[in-house]
Amino acid sequence: MSYFFPRIPRLPLALMLITGLPFFYGAAMVLGLPAWDLLADTVPNWSHGPDLMKDYGRLLLALMSGVYLAFATLARARLAPFAYLPALLPALWAFVWLTDLTSLLYGLLALLLLDGFYWQLKLSPRWWLGARCLITGLSALSIVTALA
């Protein structure tokens, strides 16, 4: 088990959990938590949970494309095309196919496939897949809560 889920460094783990906050907040609003007015004027859809989750998910998918492109730079020349091309998929998904929370859920779960791909090629850190499984699971649970 420690092969797939080695100890995750504290700082990356904390940052990954922080990136899940908009999903957790969106699910809490769907469950009846009143919107927190502090950021209502600056963050689009702050007071509507599902739209906030969808907008943030679009941003997250584009960000993950950048992460995968960074992993692809570590690939050797022979492997490079196979590492660079899949890195574009999350951003394309966000731009073309992300229309509702269900498509966001599929996009986040598809990220796990890409995480496994780069982890298998040893282009990502050893702890990466375990951390991504954790945050994707928590985020997916939040989206399923909002869908129910």
N, C-alpha and C positions, 0 to 999 in steps of 0.2 A: 504494500500500500504506500510506503514511503517513496517508492520509485515514481508513482504518478502524482503524489501529493507531498513533496518535500516541504520542509518548514518555509513558510512564506515570510520574507523580511517584513518587519513592522511598518516601515514607512510606505512601501508600495501597497500593503494590505490596507492601511488606513486611508490612503488616497483612493484606492478602488472602492472602498465602502462609502466614502464621501461622494464618489460619482454616482452611487445608487440613490442618494437622497431624493432627487426629483421624482424617481419612480416610487419610492416609499411614500413621499408626500402626496403624490397624485392618487395612489391607492387609498391613503388615509382620507383624502377629500371625498372619494367615491363612497367610502364607508361612513361618511357623515361629519368628519372633522371640518369645522369652518375654515375658510381660507384665511391665511395670515396676511394682513394688509401691508406689511412692511415693504414688500417688493412688488406690490400690485401695479404700481405706475411704471416700473422699469422692465419687468419680465413679462413677455407676451403670454397670454393664457394662464397667468399665475393662479387665477381663481377658478379654473375649470380643469380638474384633474386629468381626464383623458386627453385633452388637447395639449396640456403641459407635457404629459408623458410622450405623446407623439412628436412634439416639437423637439424635446430633449433627445428622444431616440434618434431622430434624424441627425442631430448634431453628433451624437455618440457614434453612429455608424460611420459618418465621415471621418471622425477622429480615429477610429479603429483602422480605416484604410491607411491613414498616415502611419500608424503604428506598424501595420503589416509591411508597408513600403520600407520602413526603417529596418525591419527584420530582413527583408529581401536584399538590402544592400550588403548583408553579411554572406549572401550566397556566392558560391564559386561561379565562374563564368559559364560553365556547362549547365549549371542548375538555375542560373539567373532568370531566364524567361519563365520557367515554371514557378519561380518565387514571386516575380513582379506581377504577372497577370492576375492571379487570384486576389492580390492586394487591392485591386480596383473594384472588386465586387461589392463590398459594403457601401461604398459611396454611390455606386450605381443603384443599388437597392434603395438607398435613402432618397435618391433623386427621382427614380422612375416608378418603383413599386410600392413605396411606403404610403399607404392611403388611410389606414386605420390601425387600431391596436393589434388586431390579429396579424396583419402583415409586419408590424413592428416585432411582435413575438417571434414570428418565423425568422425575421432578420437577426434577432439576438441569438436565437438557437443556431442559426447558420454560422454565426461568428465562432461558436464553439468548434465547428468543423474546421474552420480556418485556423483557430488556435491550435487544434490538434495537428493540423498539417504543418504549421511552422515549428511546433514543438517536436514533431517526429523528425523533421529535417535538422533539428538542433540549431535552429536560428533564433529561438526565443530562450529566455532563461529557464532553468530546470523547474523553478517554482511557478512559472507562468500559467501552465494549464490548470493547476490546482486553484490558483487565485481566480482565474477566469471562470472556472466551474462554480465557485462560490458566489461571485458577484452576479453571474448570469442567472444562477438559480434563484437568488434573492430578487433580482429584477424581474425575471419571468413570473415569479410568484406574485409580485406586485401587479403585473399586467393582467394575469389571470384573475386576480381579485377585482380589478377594475372592469374586466369583461363580464364577470358573473352578475 
